[in-house]
Amino acid sequence: MLDYYRYDDDTLRAAFGDHLPLPSSPPLRLGPPDPRRRHYRVLFAPVGTPPGPRRLPSPGYGWSLRPVGPGPAWALDVTVDPTAQSGAAIAATLDRLTGAARRTGLLPITTERFA
């Protein structure tokens, strides 16, 4: 086990770089099933000064980046139409938007899928 207080930031980041597959669970239900809408939320912690809220509809998906609650947390909410995009395209969209948020000073903590 690492003694986290003895290592610099680069060493710690390297220790957490491996992908850890987690068991999947059914998505959280937010209402009646809608096969044309799937929602994802990526929660972030700020590393530095976070950006202002943003919202942009795009072809095939919509997204918003906003603060969550009174603390420092931020959320990237993404809505996609799974009948119009493949699973690989949805994953690429989430990856691209998460990467853009990271470049603004946000550190992704978790991603949830809502039905």
C-alpha positions in Angstrom: 0.0 0.0 0.0 1.2 3.5 -0.9 2.0 6.0 1.8 0.4 8.9 0.0 2.1 11.6 2.0 5.5 10.5 0.8 4.9 10.8 -3.0 4.7 13.7 -5.4 1.7 14.3 -7.6 3.1 12.5 -10.7 3.9 9.4 -8.7 0.4 9.3 -7.2 -1.3 9.9 -10.6 0.7 7.0 -12.1 -0.5 4.7 -9.3 -4.1 5.5 -10.2 -3.7 5.3 -14.0 -4.8 1.7 -14.4 -8.3 1.0 -15.6 -10.3 -0.9 -13.0 -13.3 -2.7 -14.4 -16.2 -2.5 -12.0 -19.3 -4.7 -12.0 -22.1 -3.0 -14.0 -25.4 -2.2 -12.5 -28.7 -1.2 -14.0 -29.1 2.5 -14.8 -30.9 4.7 -12.3 -34.5 5.3 -13.4 -35.6 9.0 -13.6 -39.0 8.3 -15.1 -40.8 6.1 -17.6 -38.5 4.3 -20.1 -37.8 6.4 -23.2 -35.8 4.4 -25.9 -34.8 7.7 -27.6 -33.2 9.3 -24.6 -30.3 8.3 -22.4 -28.7 10.5 -19.8 -25.2 10.5 -18.4 -23.7 12.6 -15.6 -20.0 13.0 -15.0 -19.2 14.5 -11.6 -16.1 16.6 -11.2 -14.0 18.3 -8.5 -12.3 21.5 -9.4 -8.5 21.7 -9.6 -8.0 25.5 -9.8 -10.6 28.0 -11.0 -13.5 26.2 -12.6 -15.2 27.6 -15.7 -18.6 29.3 -15.7 -21.7 27.2 -16.5 -22.2 26.2 -20.1 -24.9 24.6 -22.2 -24.9 23.7 -25.8 -27.2 21.5 -27.9 -25.4 19.6 -30.6 -26.5 17.3 -33.3 -27.5 13.9 -31.8 -26.9 15.0 -28.2 -27.2 17.9 -25.7 -25.0 18.7 -22.8 -24.6 21.2 -19.9 -21.7 21.9 -17.5 -22.8 23.4 -14.2 -22.0 23.6 -10.5 -23.8 21.2 -8.2 -25.0 22.3 -4.8 -23.3 24.8 -2.5 -19.9 23.1 -2.6 -17.2 22.9 -5.2 -18.6 20.0 -7.2 -19.5 20.3 -10.9 -21.6 18.1 -13.2 -21.5 17.4 -16.9 -25.0 16.3 -18.0 -25.2 14.6 -21.4 -28.4 13.5 -23.1 -28.1 11.2 -26.2 -30.4 9.4 -28.5 -29.1 5.8 -28.5 -31.3 5.0 -31.6 -29.3 7.6 -33.6 -25.8 6.8 -32.3 -23.8 3.6 -31.8 -22.4 2.7 -28.4 -18.9 3.6 -29.7 -20.1 7.0 -30.8 -21.7 7.7 -27.5 -18.6 6.7 -25.6 -16.5 8.9 -27.9 -18.8 11.9 -27.2 -18.6 11.3 -23.5 -14.8 11.0 -23.7 -14.5 14.2 -25.8 -16.7 16.3 -23.5 -15.0 14.9 -20.3 -11.6 15.8 -21.9 -12.8 19.3 -22.6 -14.0 19.8 -19.0 -10.6 18.4 -17.8 -8.8 21.1 -19.8 -10.8 23.8 -18.0 -9.5 22.6 -14.6 -12.0 19.9 -13.6 -11.0 16.5 -12.4 -13.6 13.7 -13.2 -14.7 11.7 -10.2 -17.4 9.4 -11.5 -19.8 8.8 -14.4 -23.4 7.6 -14.0 -25.9 6.5 -16.6 -29.5 7.3 -16.0 -32.3 5.7 -17.9 
